[in-house]
Amino acid sequence: MLSIDASKRADILSKLSILFVDDDAEVRESMSRYLAQRVGKVYTAHNGATGLSSCRSLHPDLVIADVGMEGMDGIAMCRAIRETEPALPMIFISAHDERDVLLSSIDLGVTKFIVKPVRARVLMDTIAAVAQTLERQRDQENKLRQMSALQNEAEYESESVRSYVSRYLEADHHDELSNVRHLSIPKLDVSGDFYSVAKHNDDLYVLLADGAGHGLSAALPALQIPRIFQQQAERGFSLLTIAAELNRTLYEQHFVGHFVAVTLILLNVREHFIEVLNCGNPPVLIFDDHGALLHSCHSKSTALGVLGAETFSVEVERFNVEQDMRVYLFTDGLVDTLQANVAGFDIGKLQGLFGGIGSADGFDEVALQVGDAARSCKVDDVTLLEIHVDRDASQERAVERVPEYASPSADEIPVALNQMTMLYVEDDEVTRDYLTLYLNRRLGMVHTAKDGEEGLSLFVEHRPQIVLSDIKMPKMNGLAMAEEIRKLDKDVPIILIGGSDNAVDAEKMFEIGVSRFQMKPFAPNKLIDTVQACIRQANMKNRLRLSSSAFQTSSLAVITTGRDKRIIAVNPAFCRMTGYTLDEVIGHSPALFSADEHDASHYRAIWDALDESGDWSGELLCRHKNGETVSEWLTVNAVKGGDGVLTGYHFIFADISERQMNEEKVRQQSLRDYLTGLPNRAMFAETVNGLLVLNRQMIGDLALLYINIDRFIEINNALGVRAGDEILLEVAQRLLGAKVVTEGAVCRLGGDEFAVLMRGDGGRASIEKYVVELSRAVSRPILVQEQEVQIQISVGIAMYPADGETYEDLVKSACSAMNQAQHAGGDAYRFFDKTIGQREGRLLTLRQHIKSGLQKDEFYMLYQPKYSLSQQRVVGAEALVRWQHPTFGLVSPAEFIPLAESNGAVIEMSEWIIGTVCRQLADWRRKGLRQMPVSINISPLHFWRGDLVGSLQGGLQKWGISPDQLPIEVTEGVVMDSSARTLQVLGALKELGFKLSIDDFGTGYSSLKYLKDMPISELKIDRSFVIEIPEDARLDNLAKTAIPRAIIQLASEFNLTVVAEGVETASQKKFLLEHGCDVIQGFLFSRPVPADEFALFLP
């Protein structure tokens, strides 16, 4: 289930009604109480018969039933319910997971099968998922009803409407632009596709849109799109802003089932880049002038009008313009039309078609082919745009000299009117229309009204940033409206318009607080100057209000003095900090707070710095009203007017005495562990480094013990953090109480790890004896929360100087040894082994080299044939990656793949594998060799992170490969994962036509349900089961062949191909063939081989 916030989840659950059926009265009562606190209604029944009756009379949203009940059991009840309620969600609970029960559950469409004991979280997550699904269904049903009503009422197909729509959508094509060419072939009289081109300075904006459906039904709901696009683009808005506004407009129309796939292009001439935003259209293809594909920009979002602003999200791709380019935008009707008329046509061939356009009339050749296809069969509206990007021309425009100008003062800064909203009220229609048109070209949004009542209503609804109104109007005049607006907003600028006879209203205007009065007649440009002046004044008031608020609410003490250095104002923080009131300090000099610790020369230096630079800051001792001397950090700034003349000073200071005490406290704490009081890692490092500075003859050998409490996280999870802290405290005390030589030290390194430094004069034997005693002392039972807890420790030992001559090397060696003790099962100690250290160093190096190895072509592919025993020929292959490291030689996949998964490099590796295998398939096809599927292994990490679907689509499109040629091998863990992300990816793969192969089937936790629901075509028997098949003389050993036989039988029941891995003997081959496994893979037929050798199997 997609994650939702807790409040929304609770709201959805509150609408849910549940029928719980169980023959155990105690279970029924406890479950009823539990569910009643979390859902809307809970009904209960004590057996299947009463459950069936209750279901038919009460109509619950969900049924939860025990399977095993006397009389009518859960299966029989569900089967009876399905006769009248085929879609009712049901959850089965059972103490067993027998195969027949599971299969029956699948056939009956049970939502979830839960094995007892029931985990509350699993149950509630399932119930919440059902509730959310029901909520979506109700919403969809409402939308469908709305759509039906709209369709019944609409009469769209009149000739006059078609003519109007066509002219409207074609108004902004800008056919005069020589670098934009287009092809448009509508399916009906009016095309559901449309495009628009706009310019902002030298920047070019392009819109290509495809409405849902055909003809008027697709075009009418989108009529506003070109106008909004033009308005936003001509003002230089970003593609994200334009897309959001278009989506809002479409979504708020509430045309159920209607959406518009949109592609937006911005060609920025001055900064030499192109931006692409694709919402639901086919990919935008960008070629250089030689026909090479530079970029393929796939859709990154749903079409516009589907989601509201809260959930709408888009992504913009940006590319630098470094050469001449050709950009192609097209709707899905182009591909659909060519596919319907040209055999074998796909997106790869379309890319080749565009890539071959090199001459001036190449576009016309493409248009001719599409036109011929459309004449034969019009599948959909067809629209194609070509934009030619001339790098040299854009370079010439980009270097035009920009005139220099002086920085304006605050009063001269022009207001960004294209971001402003205005309410314009005028009763004269001609005047209103003329001025609205003028204002719309200069302001972001203009709301118009014909009288004061309508104007007031629009103000309440939209809250514009400025109001412009005539005075004399019917119903409610401008003054009355302004008066009502002032009650709602005392700051919004109001400009009133009137003739000379309105001068008598001046007193009323002052009383209301009208910002400006404009006498008729007036020039529109003068009105714009007035609007800017009003907005500047409003902004200034807002800044002053914010400044005053900051002064009063600041946590820092602030003093303001005049030019004579006498205090004229202080803020509340000053009074709280010093104890003085405002009346006590007004008129005094700041010298009132001087401390005896500073002499007169110190204060003179401060004033001299102010006279010279205008500011000073530093630490200063100040005396408060109670006589206490406090250390404060003071900042003083000289304040000057616009003419540069000094007007006063601002003193801002903070009490830092507490900070200084805290700094000392923090310094002490920084050297001690906060919980145990032991030296922490930093202090321990100082201690060890101090000893190592001494001559070795003085300190002798040392041993550093690295100690870890085994499975401490389990104790923490079971007993809680507080209990864990008590255990850590007791372990620290026991380490301190152990007999450590006086030169030794004990520290807590962090978490559940400690370190002990001790003399090693007695050699390994004495150290081993000490470690055994230490382990025995630490492992004594600890009483926590009235129960005894038994702990064990793993200890790693590093010797100085043999295992390291610095603190860092000793800790690293001891930690490595401790890891080996843990790998041995814990409750053990190990001395550092250099060979193990070298092994860990090798792994670290390999982990760091994986990504660079991919870039340096150190990885290569082998192909292991899949051999059909019945056809006696190769029917496929599995692609296997190998690594030839320049230092370590051939590295096993068992070693480097876990390393790649640990650092995320496996995603880049998967993308490399996809590209490499697709290229190889294309190469075999080019050579005329037999085509067969080659499966690739995909790491679970690529399902959870990265863009697996996009990587696969990119590889297929680039090399013209179909999905059935590239089966995906995944582990059982991937298809068993019920996370939203995994389900989304699996659903997308199924929709695109990919086949899934379950690798190592039977080695993990299996479920029959995913075999039925997922696009699985193949099961692979793991090599570990195949090698258990005995020789001919012992083929009757059923225990050793039970699992392979079961997997083969299961695959047969689900009509799946089964492949046996690791087949190495003739006996294995014979057994598999006799039991129905036709395809094998292993050394008996062929080892993994390079591509050129595998080509020999493809005659």
N, C-alpha and C positions, 0 to 999 in steps of 0.2 A: 504493500500500500504506500502511495506517495505520502511523505511526511506532512503533517498538518500541525498547527500549534495546538496547545492543550485546550484552550478555551473553545476553539472551533470543534475539536474532537468531542469535548463534553457536550456541546450544543447538538451535534449530530447524534450522539448516543442517546440524548434525552428524548429524541423522537422515535427511538427504536422499541419495538415490542418483541419479546422472546418467549417461546414455549419451550420449557425444559422438561424432558421426559426421562424418568429413571425409576426403577422399581425399588431402590434402596431409599427408605424414608429419611434416614439421617443425611445421606448425600443430597437428596432432593431439598431438604430444609436448608442446609448450609449453603448450597449453590443458589437457592432462591434469595436468601438474605444478601449474599455477596453481589449478585447481579442487580438486585433492587436498588442498591446504593449507586449504581453506575449507568443504568439504562432507564428508559421511560416506563415500561410495563414489563412484568414478569408473570407468566402463567406456568403452572406445573401440572403434570399428569403422571400417574403411577405405573402405567404400562402402555404398550403400543396401541391397544384398542381405544383407551380413553384419550391418548395423545392424538390419534386420528380424528376422533370426534371433536376434540377441542380445536384442532387445526381448522376443521371445516366451519366451525361456528365462530371462532375468535379471529381468524385470519391474521396470525402473527407475521411479523416481518422476517423472523428467523426461527428455525427449530434446532434445538440441541438435544441429542438423544443418545442414551446408552445403547450399545448394540445388543448385548446379551440380556434379554428380559424374558420372563416366563410368558407363555401365551403368544401374543404377537410381539416378535422382537423388533429391534430398530430397523433392520433391513426390510422386513415385511411392511412395517408402517410407512417407511419412506416410499416403497414401491406403490402403495395405495395412494399416498399423497400426490405422487407424481402424475397420477391419472387426471387429477383436476388442477394441480399446481405445478406444472413442469419446470418453472423457473424459481421456485421458492428456495432460498438459501438454506442449507442444512449442514450441521456439524455432527460428526459421529465421535463418540468417546468409547474406547474399548480397552480392556486389560491385555488384549493380544492383537497381533497384526498378521493374522493368518492370510495366506495368499488369496483364498476364495473370497474372504470378507473385503480385502482390498480391491479385488477386481469388481466385486458387486458395487462397492462404493464409487468406483470410477464410472461404471456403467450408469449408475443412478445420478451422476453429476453432483456428488457430495462436495461441498466447498472445502472441507478440511477433515482429516482423519487424525485424531489425537489419541495417543497411547497413554494410558494411566501410568503413574500418577499425573494429573493434569497440572501443568505450570500456569499460574495465573497470568503471567505476561503473554504467553503464547495464546491463551484463550482470548484475552482482551484485545490483543493485536488483530486476531482473526475477526472478532466481533466488530471492531472498529473498521476493518477493511470492508466487511459486509455493509455496515451502515453507510460508509462513504460511497460505495457502489450504488446502493439504493438511492442516496441523495442525488447522485449524478443522473440516475435513471429518471427520477421525478423531474429533475430540471430539464432533461432532454425531452420528456413527454410534454412538458409545458411549452418548450420551444417549438416542438412539432405542431402542437395545437395552434400556436401563434402563426406559424408558417402556413398552415392550412387555411386559416382565416384570411391571411393576406392574399393568398393565391386565389381564393374564391372572390375577393372583392376587386382584384386588379384587372384592368383592361389596358394592357400595354401595347397592343399590336396595331394601333392606328397609324396610317401613313404620316400624318402630321407630326406625331411624337417621334417616329423613326427619323424623319428628316431633321427635326430639331436636335435630337441626341447626336446624330452624326456630325452636324455642323458644330455643335458645342465641343465635342471631344476632339475635333480636328482643328480647333481654333489656334492652338499653340504649338503647331508642329515646327515652325521656323524652317520652312523648306529652303529658305535662302542660304542656309549655312552649308558651305561646300564640303565640310569635313564630316557631315552626317548624311547617311543614305538609309532609306527604309524600304521595306516591302510589307504590304498589308493585304491579306486575302481573307475577307470575312466569310464565315460559313453561311450566315443568314444575311438579311438586308442590312442589319446593323451589327457591327463587330463588338464582341465582348472584350476584345483587346484594345488598348489605346496607349499612346505615348505622348510625351510633352518634352520640350526643350526650352531651357531658360538660361539667361546669362546674368552674372553679377560681376561687374567690371569685365575682366578678361576670362573669368572662370566660367566653365560650361557645366550646367546641370542637365541630366537626362533622366526621365522617368519612363519606365515600361511597365504596364499594368495588364493583368489578365483577370477579368471578373469571373466569378463562379458561374458556369453555364454558358449559354450562347445568347446572342441577340439582345433585345431590350432588357430581358430579365437579368442579364449580366451587367449591362451598361448603366441602367437608370440609378441603382443604388450608389454608383460610383461617380455620379455627375460632378460632384464637388471636388473630386480629387485633382483634376488638372488646375483648377483655379487656386486651390490651397497650395499646391506645389509651386505654381508660378509666384504667388505672393511670398512664400517662404524663401524660395531659391533666389529671387531678385533682391532680397535683403541680405543674402549671404549666410543664411542659417546653415548649421551643420546637417549632415545626412541623418544623424540620430534624432535631432529635433524635428526634422521634416517627417521622418517615419513615425515618430510618436504622435505628431499632430494628425497625420493621415489616419493612423490606427484609431485614435480617439474619435475622430469624425465618423468613421465607419462603424465602430463599436457602439457609439451612442445612438446610431440610427435604429438599432435593434432589429435589423432585417435578418430574421432567423435563417440560418443555413447559408447566408451570403458572406463571401469573403473575397478579397482581391489579392492575388499574388503580385508582388511589386519588386522591381529592381530599380535601385537608384545609383546613379553614377555622378561623381564630382571630379572634373578634370581641373586641377589647380595649376594654372600656367606659371604663376610667379614662383611657387615653391617646388615645382616639378614633381608632382605626385598625382596619382589617381586613386580615388576611394570608391569601393564597391560595397553596396549593402543589398543583399539578396534575401527576400522573404517569400519563399515558396515557388520561385521560378526555376527553370533549368539553369545550369551553370553558365556564368559569364565567361567567355573564352577570350584570352588576350594573346595575340600573336605578334611576333616581330615581322618586319617587312619581307623576310625570307621564308615565312610560313612556319617557323618554329613556335610551338606552343610555350608561352612564357608563364601563364597563370591560368588556373581553372577555379573560379570562385563559386562554390556550391552554396545552396541555400543554408543559412545559419539560423533560421527562425521560421515560425509558422506564418502563414499568409496574414495580411492585415484584416482587422475586423473580427478576429476570432477571440482574442483575449483582451481583457480590460487593462487599464493603465497599471494596476497593481502587479499583474503577472506578465505584462508584455516586456520582452527583452530581445534586443537585436545586437548584431555584431558587425562592425565595419572592418573591411580588409583594406589595407593601404599598401600601394606599391610605388616605388620611385620610377619616374619617367627618365630612363637613361638612353633611350633610342626611339626611333620612330616605331609606332605600334598601331595595330588594328584591334579594336574592341568589338566583340559581337554579343548582342543581347537578343534573345528570342524567347517566345512563349512555347509552352509544351505542344501547341498545335503544329509547330514546324516539324518536330520529331515524329509525332503521331501520324501526320499526313504522309511523310516520306516512308515510314514503316509500313503503312497500309498499302503503299503502291510500289515499293522497291523491296524485292526479296532480300532478306538478311541484313536490312539496314539497321544500324544501331548508333549510339552516341559516338562511338569510336570512328565510324565512317563519316559522321558529320564533322568531327574535328579534322579529319583528312580533307574533307571538302573545303572547309574554311582555310586550312593551311595551304591549299593549292592556289588560293587567290593571290596572284602576284601582279596582275596587270590591271589597268584602269577599268576594263570592262569585265573583270572577274566577278564582281558583285552581280552584274547583269546575268552572267552565266548561271550563278546559283539561283537567282530569281527565276530564270527560265525553267530550271529543273523542278523547283518547288511549284511553279505555276502549272506545269504539265501534270504533276502529281495531283494537285488540287482539282484540276479539271476532271480528272478521272474519279476522284473520291474525296470530298471535303469532310474530313474527320472532325476538324475543330477550326476555330479562327486561327489564322497564321499571321504572326508579326515578327519581322526581323529588322534589326538596326545594326548598322556598321558605323563606328566612330573612328576616324583616322586621326591619330595623334602625331603631330609634327613637332618633334623635339627642337629642331632648329628655330621654327617660328616662335615657339613658346619661349625659347632662350632669348630671342631678340626682344620680345615684349617684356620679359622679366628684368632685363637690365636697363630699362628706361629709368632715367634719373627721378628719384623722389625728391621733391623740393623740401628744403630744410625750413623749419619754422621754430619760433621761440615758444617755450612752454607757457600756456595761458594761465592766468590766475584762476582761482576757484570760481569767481563770478563769470569768467569768460568761457569756462569749459562747456562745450555743447552737450545738451542732454541727449541720451540715446533714445530718440523718439520711437524707433522701430521696436523698442521693448515696452512701450507704454500702452495702457488701455484708457480709453476715453468714453464718457457718456455725453452724447450730443442730443439736445432736446430743441426742436424747432417745429412749429405748427405749419409753416409755409412749405408745401411739398417741393416746389421747385428749388427754393433755397436749400432745403434739407438735402435733396439729392445731389445738388452741385457741390456743396461743401463736404458732404460725406465722401464723395468720390475723391475730392482733393485731400482730405484727411487720411483716407485709407491708404493712399500712396506714401504717407509719411509716418503714420503711427502703426503700432503693432496690431491693435484691434480697436474698432469704433462701434459702440452700441448706440443705436439711434432710437428716438422716441418722438411721438408727434404732440405730446402734451405733458404737463407736469405729473399727472397721476401715473402714466406709463413710465415716465422717466424715473420716478421714485421707486417703482416696482423693479425696474432694471438695475438701479443702484443697489438695492437690497440683494438682488440675485447675483450680480457680478462684482460688486465693490471695485469700480474703476479707480484709476490713480488720479484722474482729473475730470471735472465736470464743466461742460460748455452748454449754456442754455440761453434762449431768448427769454425776455421778461414777460411780454404780453402774449398769453396763450389761453385758450379756452380751458374749462374745467379747473385746473390748478395752474396758476401762473408761475413764472420762474422764481420770483421771490418766495412764494409760499413753499415751493419745492425745495429751494435752498435752505429755508428755515428747518424743514423736516430732515434734510440730509445732515445739517449741523447737529441735530440731536443724535444722529447715528455715528457721525464721524466729525470731530471738531477740527481735524487737520487737513482733510482732503481739499486741494485747491478748487475754487469755484469761480468761473469766469461767466459774467452775465453780459448779454448783448441787448442793446436797446437804442431807441432814438433820443433826440434832445428832450422830448417830453418826459423821459424817464429820470431826468436829473433830480426831480422832487423825491425820488425813492432813495436818494443817497444816504439819508440818515438810517433808513431801514437796512441798507446794504452794510453800513458800518456795524450796526447792531448785530446783524447775522454773522458778519465776518467774511464777506465776499472778498475774494482775493483780487480781482480786477473787474473793471467795467469797460466794455468795448463799445464805442459809439458807432452806430450805423451811419452811412455805409463804411466798410473797412476793407483793406487789401488783405487777401489770405496770407501773404507772407508776413505781414505785420501781426496777424493772429498767431502764427507759428512762433514769432519772437516772444509774444506774450505768454504762450504756453510754456516755452522754455524758461522764461523768467519765473513763472509760478512754480514750476517743478523744482528749479534751483532753490527758491525760497523755502519750499516744503522740505527739501533735503537738508538745508541748513538748519531749520528748526529741529528736524529729527536728530541731526548730529549734536546740536546743543543740548537737546533733551538727554541723549545718550551720555554725553560728556558729564552733564550734571548728575545723572544717575550713577555713573562710574565714580565720581567724586564722593558721593554720599554713601555708596555701598562698598567701596573698596576696603579690603582688609588691611591695606597699607595706610599708615598715618600720613596725612597730607597737610602742609601749611602753605598758605598763600600770603605773600607780603607785598606791599606797595614798593614804589621806587625808593622810598626812604627806609626800606628794610624794617618796616613796622607791620606786625601781623594784622591782616584784614579778614582772614577766614581760616577755619580749620574744619576737618571732617570728623564724624563720630568715632572713627577708628583712632584718631589722635587722642580724643578725650578718654577712650577706654584704656589706651596704652599708658598715658602719662598721668592720668588722674586729674588733670586740669579741666575746667569747664571753659566754654567759649568766652564768657564774660571775663574770666580771670586772665586771659592771654591777649585779648584784642588790644591793639595799640602798643604792645610790648615788642621788644627785639627778640629774635631767636636766642640771643645770648642768655636769656632767662634760663635756658636748659643746659648751660655750660657746666662741665665737670671740672673739679680742681686738678684732675690728672693731666689736663692739657693746658699749656701756657698760652699767652697772648699771641706769640709768634705762630703757633699752629693755626689759630683762627684767621690770622692775617694772610697766611698762605692760601687758605681756602678762598677768601674774598679776592685775592690777587688772581687766582686761577679763574674765578668767575668773570672778573673784568677782562681777562685775556681771551678765554675760549668760550665763555658763556655757559659752561657746565663743570660740575665736579662731582665725584662719587668716591666713597671710601668708608672705612670703619671708623666710628666715632663714639666716644663715651658720653652719655647724656644723663642729666639728673632729672628724675621724675619728682612729682609733687611730694611724695612721701620721703624724699631724701635719698632714695635708692639710686645707685649709679648702675646704668644698664648699657651693655654694648649694643650698638645699633648700626645698621648699614644705611648710609645717607646718600641720596642723590639730589643735587641742587641744579636747577636750570634757570637761566635768565630768560625772561619773557619780553619780547619786543613786538611793537605794533607793526602795521603794514609799512610805515615810514621808516622803520629800523630803529626807532627811539625806544629805550628801555622803559618798560611799564611796571616791572615787578619781578618776583622770584617765586618759583615753586620748590618746596622742600618735600621730598617723599622719603620716608624712612621706615625700616622694619626692625623689630627687636630680634637680634640674632644671638642673644645670650643663651637662650634655650637651645638654639641650633648648635652653638659651640659645645654646650654640655652634651647634646645628643651626638655630635661628631666624635667626642671622646668616648662616649658610651659605645657608639658604633664601631670605633676603632678597636676597643677591647673585645666587643662581641665578634668582630670580624676574625679574631684569632681563636675563638672558642666555639664549640658546637652548642647551639642554643638549647638543646634538650639534655645532653649528658654532662655538659660542662667540660668535656675533654677537649684537648687541643684539636682544632680542625685541620683540614688538609694544608692550609697556608702555614699555620704555626708549626705543624709537624715537618713541613718542608724546610722551614728555617732551622729547626732543631737538627734534622739530619744533615743539612748542608753545613751547619756549624761544626758538627763532628767531623765531616769529611774534609774540612779545611785543615784539620790537624794532621800532623805527620802520621803515616800509617803505623809506624813503630810505636806511636803513643796510644792509638786506639785499637790496634789489632784487627781481627776479623769481626765483621758484624753480620747479623742475620735480620732481614726484614720479613715479617710475617704479614700476609694479606689475608684477612679473615672475612668470610661471608656466611651469614646465617642461612642455612638451607631452607628453601620453600617458605621464606618469611612472608611472601605475598599471600600465601594461602592462609596463614595465621591472621594476617591483617584483615583479609576478606571475611574470615569466619568470626573473629572476635571483635573487630572494629579497630579504628586507628588508635583510640586511647589505650586499648590493651596492648597493641603493638608498641606504643611508646613506653609502656611499663616494662615490657620485655627488653627493649633496647637499653633502658636505664639499668636494669639488673645485669645485663651482659657487660655493660661498661664497668659497673662496680666489681664484677668478678674478674674482669681483665686487670683492673687496678689492684685487686687483692692478690693476684697470682704472684709468685716469687720471681719477679723480674729484676735483673741486676740494676743497680742504682743508675747506671748510665743509660738505661733503656728508656723508652717512651711509649705511651699508648695514645692513639688518636682515633676519632671517628671520621672516616673518609667521606661518609655520606650514606644516606639510606640505611641499609643493613650491612654495611661494610666497615671494618675496623682495621687498624694496622698496629703492629707492635714491633719496636726496634730493640734488639737484644744483642749481647755479646755472643760471638760464635767461636770463642777460644777452644771449647771442647770438641769442635768438629761436628760432623753430622749426627753422631750418636747422641751427644748431649742435647743437641737441638731437637732431635726426634723425641727424646725423653721429655723435654719440656713441652713440646707441642701436644704429646699424648696427655700429660697432666693438665695442660691448659684446656684441651677439649673435654676432658672428664669434668673439670670444674665448671666450665660454661654449660655443659649439657645436663647438669643436675636439674630436676623438675623445678619449674618456676610457678608459684601460686599467683594466678591472675584471675580476677573476678570469681573468686571462690572455686577455682578449678585449677588442677595442675596441668602445665603445658610443658611438653618435652621438646627441646630443640636440639639441633645438631649443627655443626659448623664444618665448612670446607676451608682448608688452610693452604695457601701457596707460600713457598719459602724461596727467597733469593739471597745469595751470599755475596757479601762485599769482600774483596773486589772482583771475585770470579764472575759474578753474574751482572755486574754493573759498577761503574766507578762514580756515577752521579745519582742524585736522588731520583731523577726522572727514569733512568735506566733500571734502577732497583725496583721501583714501583711497577714499571712495565713488566719486568721479569716475574715478579711475585704475583702480579695479576694473571699473567699467562699460566703460571703454575696452579693458581687457584681455579682457573677455568678447567684445567685438566682434572683436578680433584672433583669438581662438580660433574664433569662428563663421566667420571668413574662411578657416579651414583650418589655422591655427597658423603658426609660423615667420614671424610678422609683428608689426608694431607699429601702434598706432592712437592718435591724440590724442582726447581726450574730445570728444564731440559732444553738445551740449545736447539736440538733437532725439531722440537715442537715449536720453539720460537721461530725457527726458519720456515716451518710449515705455515704458521700464522702470517709471517711476512710475505710468503708467496701468495696467500689468499688475498692479502691487502693489496699487493701489486696487481694481481689479476683483476680485482674489483675496480681499481682505478684505471685500468687500461682497456676496459671493454668498449667504452664509447670511442676512444681514439682508434681502437682496433677496427671498429666498423668503418671509420673514415679512411683508414689506411689499407682497406681490402685484405685484412688478415683473416676474415671469415670467408668461408665458402660453403657451397651446398653439395650434398650427396643425395642420391635418389635410390631408395630401396624398393624393388619391384613388388607388387602384389600379384600373385600368380593364381589363376583359376585352374583348379584340378580338373574340372569337367571340360573346359575349353582347351586346356593345355597351352595356355598362352598368358602373357602379361596383360592385366586389365586395369592397371593403375599403379600408383607409386606413392610413397610417403617421402616428403622432402625433409632432410635432416641436416642441421647446421653443424659445422665443425670450425675449430679455431686453431690456426697455425701461428702460435705466438713466437715472435722473433727471438725471445730469450728462453722460454720454457718448452718450446717445440709444440707438439700436438697436445692440446688441452682437452680433456674429456668433457662432454656436455654435462655429465653428472656433477662436474666441478664448477663449470662457469655459468650454467643456467641458474642455479640457486644464488650465485653471487650477483648476476644481472637482476634477479628479482628483488634482492635485498636493497639495491640502490636505485631501482627504477629504470635501469638501462634496458631492461627486457622489452619495454615499449618501443624504443628505437630499434632494437634488434628485430622485433616482430615486423615493424614497418619495412626494415631492410629485407627481411625474408619475403614478405608479400611482393615487394617490387622485383626481387631477384627471380622468384618462381614465375611470376607473370611474364617477365621478360623472356625466360627460358621457354615457357609454353608458346609464346608468340614466335620465337626463333624456330622451334620444331614445326609450327604451322607453316612458317615461311618456306621451310625446306621441303614441305609436302609430306611430312611424316604423319603417321597415324595419331590422331588426337585421343587422349585419355586423361581422366582426372588425376591430379596430383594434390594430395592432401597436405596441409600445413598445420603445425602445432601452434596454438595460441595460448599464451600464459593467462591464467585467471586475472592477473594484475591488469592486463590490457582491457578486460571487460569492465573493471572497476575504475580505471583511470585512462586518460587518453581518448582518442577518437578512433576506435577500432572500425566502426562502420565507414567513416570517411576515408581511412587508410585503404580499406578493401575496395571501396568504390573508385578511389583514385587510381589504384593499380589496375583494376579491370578496365576502366575507361582509357587509361593511357596506352595499354597494350591490346585493347580490343578483345578481352577475355570474358567469357560468360561465367556466371556464378557456379554452374554445375561442373565446371572444369577445376574448381578450387574448393574442395570440401574442407571444412574446418574441424580439426581434431581438438577436443577439449576434454578435461577431466570431469568426473562425476560431480565434483564439488561446484563446478560452474553452473551446471543445469539444476543442481539442487538449491542454489542460492536464490532466495526469494526477494532479494533487495530490489527496490524500484529500478536502480541503475542497470542491474543485470537483466531483469525482465525486459526493460526497454531495448537493450542491445539485442537480446535473443529474438524479440519480436521484430526488430528491424531486419535482422539477418533472414528470418523466415519470410518476411515480405519481399525481400530482394531476391529470393530464390536460392540462397546458400543451403547446403546440406551439412548436417552435423554428424561427426563420428565421435563416439564415446570411447576415449582411450583408456586402457587398463581397466576395462569394465569388470566389476565384481570385487575390486580391491578397496573400494570405499563404501560409504553409506548410500544404498540404492533406494530408489522409489519407482514403482511401476507407473505412477501418474505422469512423470515427465516423459516416459517413453511414448505415452499416448498424446500428450499436449505439445511437445516440442518438435521442431522439424528435424528429427533424428532419422538418419538413413542407414547407420552402420554401427555395430558393436564390435569392439576389438577385445579378444580374449588375451589377458595379460600373459606374458612369457612365463611368469612364476607358476601359472596353472598348467601351461603346456609342458614344461619340463617335468612335471609330476606324472605325466602319462607314462606308464611302465612299458617295458619291452613286450613283444608279442606274447611271450609265454605267460605274462601276468596281466593281460588286458581285462581279465575278469575281476580285477581288484577295483570294485565299485567306489570305494572311498577315495581313491586317487583320481578317478575320472568323473566324480559327481559334479564338480563345478563346471568343467567344460561342457558336459552334457546338458546341464541345466541352462547355461547361457545360450547354447545352440538352440535348445527347445524354445526358450523365451524369445529369441530373435525370430524364430519361425512363426510363433504366435502373433508377433507384432509386425510380421512381414518386413523384417530388417535384414540387411546383409550382415554376415558375421565373418570377421577376419581373425585368424589365429596368428599371434606374434611369436617370434622366436622358435619357429619350427626348424629342428636340426637333424631329426632322424626319420628314417623311412617308417618306423613304427608309429611315430606321432602323425605323420602324413596319412597313413592307412587308417588310423583311428578316426581322425578328423573327417576324412572323406566318407567313411562308413556311417558316421553319425550326422552328416548333413552340413558340415562346414566346407564350403567349396573354395574359399579364397585363403591362401596362406602367405606368410611373410617371414622370411628367416634365412639363415645361412644354408639350409638344405637346397634352396633354389638359387639365391644370390645374396651376397653381402651388399651393403649400400655402395653405389658406384657413382663416379662423376657423370655429368650430363652427356658427354660425348659417348661414353660406354653404354649408358642407358638408352641412347638413341638406337643402338643395335636391336633393342627389343621392339622398335617402332617401324617395321618395314611398311 
